[in-house]
Amino acid sequence: MLRSASFVTRTSPVTAPLVAALLLASPYARAQQADDAAVAVDAAVAPAAEGAATVRAEAPRRAPSDYTFDVRTLRAVPRSSAAEFLTLAPGFLLSQHGGDGKAHQIFLRGFDAQHGQDVEFTVGGMPVNEVSNVHGQGYADLNFMIPEAVDRVRVLEGPFDPHQGDFAVAGSARFDLGAADRGTLLRASYGMFNAARAVALVAPPGERRETFLAGEYARSDGFGDNRASSRAAAMGQYARELAGGAVLRALAFTYAARFDSAGVVREDDLARGRDFFATYDTRQGGFSSRHGAVVELSLPRGRDRTSLSAFVSLRALRVRENFTGFLLDPRGDRFEQTYDAVTAGLTASHRASFTLFGRAHAWEVGLSARHDVTAQAMRRLRSADDAAYATPVDADVNATDVGLFVDLDLRVLPRVSLRGGVRADALAYQIDDRVSRDSTSPGAAPRGRRDAQGLQLGPRATVDVDLGAGFSVTAAYGKGFRSPQALTLGEGESAPFAVVHAGEVGGRFRRWFGSAGVTLFATHVDRDLVFVPELGTNVVNEMSAATTRLGVAALVRATPIRGVEVVVSGTWARATYDASGLLVPYVPPLVGRLDVAFSREVARLFDNALTVSAGLGATAVGERPLPFSERSPAWLVLDAGASARLGPVELGLSARNLTDARWRDGVFAYPSDFTPGPGGSVVPVQHFTAGRPLTILSSVTLYL
Amino acid sequence: MNLRDRSLVAAPLVAALALVSSAHCGDDSTGRQRVSFEVYAGAIRAESDSSMGWHVRVEQAAVAIGPIRWYEGPPLFGELRRMFTGVAWAHPGHYVPGGALADITARGVADLMATAPVRIATATGVSGAVQSAHLELHPSEGDLGPARAALRNGSLSLRGTATRGDVTVRFEAAPRIDVNIEGIPARATLDGTPGRFEVGVDLGALLDRVDFSTLPVQPAETVAFPETGQASNALYRGAVSGASWRFTWVAGANP
């Protein structure tokens, strides 16, 4: 879990705006603002009533690939969900192959993280990854976030921070919620495919940046057969400074979504004339809901700080999919997976400063704990009427994760910092498996209860050298882990964690216009989870051998002129199996991303400012290696948006996939047979899920 | 920033870049590949002595076979059982086919009395080690076209003579068999090198358990297997036995 070292300073009503203005005016401050590890000072945040400025300081950089993005300006680039802010970080690629409402499939720096198994996600202090989800370990549905309520995203690509826990294999991502622009926003959107969306965001002036209340409703018929979806979400967060500088933050949210899913199309069927956006099974789709609350108390004492937070969430997921048609059973292979969970947990940490050899250092001790009570099932459904005819999974899983860490931040030389520590995680599982011991005899005794426990230790270290003149070089090493899928554990088994060793080195150059950095990385995982479409979940199988990833990533962030922000990144990664040297399939070796946003007041009309905003986003993905030495086509998708605001009214237009490219969002190779009856081929073939075609949305926004 | 500082930055980056570059020298594939091969069918033992004491000589034989699928799972004691019992099995018990490596989904008709094996179809699949095969027999339907006539609406057709002592029976049979024969031993390494699978139909094994004396013999006439009775049952058991089907990989160019 990532945590920021945020703190609040109280200044006088006079000095607050003065200091803020000075910092903003300086080239160094502009560079810092644009930089991913900068201290961001935003005059608009200053609660004028109290006369205090909220100064947000980032946690120390843990690696060259430690990125923080303030998404305020970049909102001009069209995005369909808050999760898509992740693509600002190099190497992130999101796939929405299961419909709008299912968790994204995530690729990051040579990892096929499936639905979250290799990336640790937190939102407003709430862990999102789901332990032993029946659809996939670490399933992380980020759709409950309202994009307008996302203030900042921090991505750390690799397990280099002792704060990072379970699932931080390829890295971690933390979403901070808030609203930089205070006031009330009312937005209505409508566009192609009968898509409609309404958002209300209230950010009371005078309150802290973290304080807001937001609601969202969205629906769409979808861009092809069986892709309709609808969702409703509400989020509220309140942060208040208490006596003594303590800050109390409380977050509550609720979310529910229903979605249809088109599923896959066979490439050979496409070649025979089937529509690119077709579906074989119109009963695919699902339901997802999440409700939760977080309370956090931060107690600064001078340069020391103590933090305590607690969270609880209720989660429900139902997914119906059919990857294989009638391959496995003449009654049909459609399956339904259900996952219900109650999660509660807490985090606590104490960070203290000390002086040694004339230099200021810091240490921190922290803990994180969570307990998940889950019920999960998987049923095979008859194609004709959805009647369940087999139940491969039916179990309760209770999981407990207790993590402890020690973290040091030592300034060993004036320009050299050494950070790191060690983290220990103990995980315990109670499994009540109701599936029959004999798959051919449903009446046989169930597999019954099993208990398992495991311990994982992980050192992490970072060396950060400031070379001056804007240059710095950073090297990092970390050992991370992924917990096992609980249903694979035997009685008394020492839980076999997937262990990752990661290292990287990178250089960065910062100037007033922004920053540029390049990172070389290497990652080794001793066992991967592999998605098996026939089973509809991730499993350890013969493809789960040890893997190594090597690559290079580059990121340039720039504010070349006032009102323009540019973020461009590229990542090349090579993921191979250790034993054979063969490529890991599906992983995109090349991922490129460009975000250009522009926003400026261009005139005054009727005593109101006329502000024009525009944004362009481009995602490029190279050929992906597929099983059987095949390749999926490379693709480039462009998104563009523009808006004009006059006083309180803003009109906007956005276009996703501007060129209407036919691109494959998801690619898979496995056997399938979508024709009822015998006689179909059982040889693996390529399948794909269609990417979004040209989609234009218009919007009206009122700022009150 | 002086030259020394720049070197400090550059050295580890260059070293790491070299490491990354060197990593690109490996195999640039995920392993395995698409393969295709031709499938032929022909007769084995057109003339044989059966375990029922008959000397059987088949003069006309045709079969419609397919789909055929090749799997990576080993046949359970396949060759061993064939060695000791001479038969395989229609219901292979704990046979686990494993992943499918290749198949032909269409049916093909083979004249088993042709002078050389007859091409059935082109199989497509993926590389790997094949160990077993599934073969389907279905009654001939309209999709077979003119070849259906040779089958006389059956899954296979046979015509010949059976002799025991001074008794000679001229017989013909066109059973309508609808079965998926699993776990037939079929070993080959599919790696894209030229070759073909030959499906040998062991006519001797097909007719091995037929007691031709049970047929309603009319002198000087050809007698057809009735729909029921020992002869039809024995022929059915022969047809669904894996022992009647021999899959042989023949390396090299196709004839």
Interface residues (C-beta under 8 A of the other chain):
Chain A: V465 L467 G468 A469 G470 F471 V473 A475 V505 G506 G507 V518 L520 A522 L550 G551 V552 R574 T576 S580 G581 L582 L583 V584 P585 P625 L626 P627 F628 S629 E630 P671 P678 G679 G680 S681 V682 V683 P684
Chain B: M1 D5 R6 L8 V9 A10 P12 L13 A16 L17 L19 V20 A23 H24 G26 D27 D28 S29 T30 G31 R32 Q33 R34 P67 R69 G99 A100 L101 A102 D103 T105 T124 G125 V126 S127 E136 N180
